[in-house]
Amino acid sequence: MENTNCPICDAGGLKREVIEETFTYKEKSIKVPDYVVYRCAECGEGIVDKDTLKKTWKVLGDFYREVDGLLTGPQIKRIRKKLEFTQEQMAEVLGGGLKAFARYESGRVCQSRAMDNLLRILDAKPDDVKVLLMKDKHSVEGNNADSLTQRKNITTNKGKRRQKTERCTA
């Protein structure tokens, strides 16, 4: 990006700077070292390096979660692994899209307070996941849930088996 004209003023050349940037959120601050900015010698505008943005996004996401009292990506991953589920299995059991947990764990998406609370409950009482695995057994309309469900074994990463209830499509 150096030796390029400034995209703001189109007059000055950009010079690479490596700084320590401070971000503040709800009166809490975090310092991010090795923050690369290309600064215009003419207007003083700074353009953040693409790789720096990518790296900083995850750090800031976890910082915001921490300030808001939510679980961070690594904490969510630890809980999922404790339950011995894949990301896809967690999304199926708890709700959300197939890639939801990958995004929670990577810091690309912040989970809701309700999802955060559910994860904390499952962390404290892992056996309570059985309640969620049986959720299709209890029909709100009072239908015979047994005729609507079938048992399916899920092999976890550690080779153990768990019972899961899944709605039949036939």
Legacy VTK file of the C-alpha trace (Angstrom):
# vtk DataFile Version 3.0
C-alpha trace
ASCII
DATASET POLYDATA
POINTS 170 float
0.000 0.000 0.000
3.038 2.251 0.379
3.878 4.389 -2.650
0.144 4.732 -3.308
-1.709 8.022 -3.292
-4.027 8.663 -0.374
-7.586 7.490 -1.153
-8.944 10.452 0.855
-7.067 13.470 -0.513
-5.367 11.843 -3.532
-2.387 14.140 -2.930
-0.071 12.522 -0.427
1.757 9.231 -0.429
1.079 6.659 2.270
3.754 5.720 4.807
3.589 2.494 6.841
3.473 2.911 10.637
3.383 0.193 13.300
1.719 1.536 16.427
-0.017 0.427 19.598
-3.706 1.309 19.199
-6.051 1.738 22.150
-9.740 0.872 21.842
-12.318 1.913 24.437
-15.729 0.332 24.987
-18.037 1.163 27.905
-15.219 2.940 29.745
-12.902 -0.105 29.483
-9.808 -0.044 27.280
-7.639 -2.545 25.458
-4.302 -1.915 23.770
-3.552 -3.703 20.520
0.178 -3.881 19.703
1.640 -4.136 16.189
-1.300 -2.249 14.680
-0.319 -1.400 11.089
-1.574 1.873 9.625
-0.688 3.608 6.362
-0.650 7.352 7.072
-0.964 10.114 4.483
1.847 12.697 4.713
-0.468 15.372 3.253
-3.804 15.078 5.118
-2.770 12.850 8.033
-5.493 10.272 7.380
-4.673 6.706 8.408
-5.705 3.578 6.527
-5.599 0.338 8.557
-3.824 -2.630 7.014
-6.152 -5.460 5.884
-4.307 -8.177 7.860
-4.336 -5.961 10.953
-8.114 -5.543 10.642
-8.598 -9.305 10.426
-6.379 -9.987 13.448
-7.879 -7.163 15.517
-11.496 -8.137 14.789
-11.231 -11.328 16.888
-9.391 -9.591 19.730
-11.984 -6.804 19.865
-14.905 -9.247 19.631
-13.695 -11.127 22.697
-12.972 -7.814 24.460
-16.554 -6.585 23.842
-17.962 -9.906 25.063
-15.848 -9.771 28.196
-16.934 -6.204 28.962
-20.585 -7.177 28.413
-20.213 -10.231 30.676
-20.569 -12.765 27.843
-18.503 -15.880 27.203
-15.553 -15.435 24.844
-14.901 -17.609 21.795
-12.352 -19.847 23.566
-14.739 -20.296 26.515
-17.559 -21.350 24.181
-15.242 -23.825 22.457
-14.198 -25.274 25.831
-17.863 -25.836 26.796
-18.663 -27.489 23.453
-15.671 -29.814 23.777
-16.623 -30.604 27.378
-20.005 -31.792 26.045
-18.177 -33.735 23.305
-20.156 -32.204 20.436
-19.098 -30.875 17.069
-20.024 -27.318 16.137
-22.779 -28.638 13.876
-24.203 -30.837 16.644
-24.253 -27.908 19.075
-26.080 -25.767 16.538
-28.634 -28.545 16.007
-29.187 -29.172 19.713
-29.271 -25.527 20.835
-30.703 -23.936 17.690
-29.150 -21.631 15.162
-27.599 -22.123 11.779
-25.108 -24.851 10.968
-22.172 -22.440 11.167
-23.336 -20.550 14.267
-20.890 -22.164 16.647
-17.951 -21.769 14.309
-18.748 -18.050 14.244
-19.226 -17.835 18.021
-15.936 -19.608 18.626
-14.005 -17.554 16.069
-15.397 -14.288 17.405
-17.031 -13.334 14.093
-20.507 -13.307 15.666
-21.516 -12.510 19.229
-24.005 -14.867 20.848
-27.219 -13.555 22.404
-27.556 -13.215 26.178
-30.041 -16.126 26.114
-27.576 -18.389 24.263
-24.825 -17.296 26.640
-26.987 -18.206 29.650
-27.801 -21.616 28.159
-24.116 -22.320 27.543
-23.281 -21.360 31.137
-25.955 -23.734 32.435
-24.586 -26.567 30.296
-21.068 -25.781 31.502
-22.167 -26.007 35.136
-24.484 -29.003 34.622
-23.401 -30.940 31.505
-25.947 -33.708 32.099
-28.731 -31.159 31.505
-28.024 -31.469 27.778
-30.241 -34.581 27.994
-33.240 -32.267 28.465
-32.455 -30.634 25.127
-31.834 -33.953 23.414
-35.320 -35.065 24.483
-37.104 -31.835 23.516
-38.914 -33.395 20.537
-40.389 -36.070 22.811
-42.741 -33.483 24.306
-45.152 -32.000 21.809
-46.817 -28.690 22.598
-49.928 -29.734 20.678
-50.232 -32.959 22.650
-49.547 -35.203 19.633
-48.084 -38.620 20.190
-44.435 -37.528 20.112
-43.153 -41.108 19.959
-44.662 -41.552 16.487
-42.957 -38.340 15.327
-39.479 -39.101 16.587
-36.787 -41.681 16.173
-33.642 -42.415 18.155
-30.335 -41.720 16.510
-26.841 -42.308 17.849
-24.342 -39.503 17.496
-20.712 -40.493 17.622
-18.748 -37.758 19.308
-15.146 -36.883 18.605
-13.999 -39.142 21.445
-15.867 -42.181 20.107
-18.502 -42.241 22.849
-22.124 -42.510 21.953
-24.966 -40.190 22.919
-28.658 -40.646 22.292
-30.342 -37.881 20.349
-33.948 -37.408 19.377
-34.620 -36.249 15.857
-37.883 -35.444 14.087
-38.755 -37.936 11.353
-39.245 -36.602 7.862
-41.348 -39.540 6.702
LINES 1 171
170 0 1 2 3 4 5 6 7 8 9 10 11 12 13 14 15 16 17 18 19 20 21 22 23 24 25 26 27 28 29 30 31 32 33 34 35 36 37 38 39 40 41 42 43 44 45 46 47 48 49 50 51 52 53 54 55 56 57 58 59 60 61 62 63 64 65 66 67 68 69 70 71 72 73 74 75 76 77 78 79 80 81 82 83 84 85 86 87 88 89 90 91 92 93 94 95 96 97 98 99 100 101 102 103 104 105 106 107 108 109 110 111 112 113 114 115 116 117 118 119 120 121 122 123 124 125 126 127 128 129 130 131 132 133 134 135 136 137 138 139 140 141 142 143 144 145 146 147 148 149 150 151 152 153 154 155 156 157 158 159 160 161 162 163 164 165 166 167 168 169
